[in-house]
């Protein structure tokens, strides 16, 4: 089973992303949703996801903070930044993280 983690404080964005994933993935999957990057960081090692979609602009702990704290050991999910920011600096900054597969704009 494919395990997918969504970390985004916007429930509407999470809903849309979840629907897009469910529509396009044809294998059995489970989606874990977190509105807090702090909470996700606590649970992610037990989930052992295949894919992780990460928003950048969140209160308490940003997506950037999450990337600084996240230490993949046995797990190594494909991480996609999913952000409404179209700031070129954010896109370039994302390329500095080896764990980030791609920067995606929110639908």
Protein Blocks (a to p, Z undefined) as FASTA:
>chain_A
ZZdddddfbfklmmmmmmmmmmmpcbdcdddddfbfklmmmmmmmnopabdcddfbdghi
afklmmmmpccfkbccddddddfbfcfklmmmmmmpmklmbdcddZZ
